[in-house]
């Protein structure tokens, strides 16, 4: 099973005379994903992280990907499995990629 949300670590190089790409292009090139949507709210966080390793939370979105957040220590998702007689809920840590908690109702 492939994950819908993944964590990618990347370095955003500082601006230089040789490399005048915009931050959005630097992130897209570093992530090396074919089609990625980067919200403006996420782009605003990038300048303070240039030259440092950056943790990116990337999710599958429509026919491509979406940058969900950057520079976070924790990110969680909730998974629900609604069956005909059972309900299962799980809290998934996107950074460690482990189930933190799970509850079942029968």
Helices and strands as residue ranges (DSSP letters): E 5-11, H 23-31, E 36-38, H 40-46, G 47-49, E 53-61, E 64-70, E 76-82, E 87-93, E 98-105
